[in-house]
Amino acid sequence: MSENDEGTRKFAITKATALKIAAAVVVVALAVGVGFLWYGYRQDQLAERARTEAVDAAGKQAVAMLAYDFSDVDNQLAAAADGLTGSFRDDYTTLVQQTIAPGAKEKQLTVQVSVQAGAPVSTTPDTAVVLLYLNQTTTSAEAPDARTSGSRVRVSLQKVDDRWLVDQLTPV
């Protein structure tokens, strides 16, 4: 072999190696791109799931917290506290025991609540804020004819152990 043939041969091997390296770089870049696209898609799926679950949980929990019958108010509202977070649960339980339950028994109040509409204000996979439109129908010993009123509430939720729990309910 001449010196010239040896130089050409090295160049051919170098060219083949360069093509292999370029192909590997393209494959890695495509894999990284697919990974980013999959991650974005997965985050969108989780956010959509959070929106749906949070609106549903907020509606159910608002009804549990706000609807009661004077004959069983203590049990009904105590059961509702299961869907609340720590400090909000404590505040709600105190309000029920000191104000709502005694007033309901004294006036023989029955309150029915229905969710007319609900929409997410903001969501992440673990937190949500939901706006609910509610109708409340109230009867009492003094006013046996049902009185209906509409209200809006802003419900903040946290996902704890795969359950959406209310950590704040604010009239709007």
N, C-alpha and C positions, 0 to 999 in steps of 0.2 A: 504494500500500500504506500502510496505516496503521501506526502505531507498534506497535500491539497485534499485528498480523499478523506483523510482522517479529520480534517477541519469541517468538511461537509457532513460527515457522519455525526460529529458532536453537535452540529447545528440541527440536524434532523432529530436527534434524541432530545435536544433541548426544546425544539418546537413541539414534539409530541408531549413532553412533560408539561410545557406551558399550556397546551390545550387541555390536558387532564386537570391541571390546577384551575384553569378558567372554568371548566365544567363543574368542578367541585365548588367553586365560589358561587356560581349561578345556583346550584342546587341548595347550598346553605342559605343564600339570600331568599330564594323562593320559600324555603322552610320557615325562615324568620317571618317573612311576609304573611304566610298562611297562619302562623302562630298569632301574629297581631290581629289579623282579621277574625280568627276564631275567638280570641279573647274579647274583642269588641262585640261580636255577635252574642257571646255568652253573657256579657254584662247587660246587653239590651234585653235578653231573655229574662234575666234575673230582675231587672227593673220593671219589666211588664208584669211579671208574676207578682212582684211586690205591690204594684199599683192595684191589681185585681184583688189580691188577698187583703190588703190594707183597707180598701173601701168596704169590702164585705165584713171584715172584723169590726171596723168602726161602727157600721150600721147595727150589727148584732149587739155590740157592747153598749152603744148609746141607748138602745131599747131596754136592755137589761138594767141599766143604771137609772133610767128616768121613768120607767113604767112600774106601777105597783098597785096593789089592792090593800086597803087599810087593814083587812082581816089577816093578811100574811106579810105585811110590809117588812117586818124584821128579817124573815127568811129570804124573801125575794131580793132585797137590796144587799143583804150579806152575801148571797150567792154571786151577785154582780161584782163584788169586790175581788173575786177570783181572777177577773180579767184586767186588773189594774196593776201598775207598777208600785213599788215600795212606798215612796213618800206620798204619792197621789192616793194610793190605797188607804193610807193612814188618815189623810185629810178627808177623804170621802166617807170612811167609816165613822169618823167623829161627827161629820155633818149629818149623816143618817141617824146616828144614835141620839144626838142632842137636839136636832131640829126637825128633820123630815119625818121620821117614824112617829114621834109624839104628835106632831101636827096632823099627820094623816089619820091617826087613830082618833084624835079629838074631833076632827071635822068629818070623819068617815070619807076620806078622799079615795077615789079610784082614778088612776091616770093610765090611759092607754097611749102608746106612742107608735107611730108608723114612720118609716123612712120614705120620703117622697122622691128624693134624689141624693146622690152622693158623687163626689168627684175628688180625685187626688189633687192636692195643691203642689206637693213635692214628695218625691220618694227616692229612697236608696234601697239596696237590698235589705237593710236592717232598720231603717227609720222611715216614717211617713207622716205627712200632715194631710188630713182629709177634711173637706167641707161637706157637711150634711144638711139637708133641708128636711125638717121634721114637722109632723102634725101631732099635736097633743090634744087628746080628748079627756076632759076632766069632769067628773061628777062628784057630788058631795051630799051630805045630809041636808045642808042648807039650799043647795041648788041641784036637785035631782036630774034636771034636764041637762044633757051633755053640752058642754061648752068646748068648742074646738079652737085652737090657736096654732099658728105656724111659728116656727123658729128656725134659726140657723145656728149651727155649732161648728166650731173648729176643733177637730180631734187630732191630737198628736199621739203617735204610736211608736213603740219599739218592739223589735222582734227579739224575743227571749226564748231560748230552747225551742225554736220552731213554732212559737205562738206569738201572735200579734197582741200586745198588751197596751192598754191606754195609759199614757202618762200625763195627759192633760186634756180637759174638755172645757172649752171656753165659748160662751154665747157670743155671737157676732151681731 
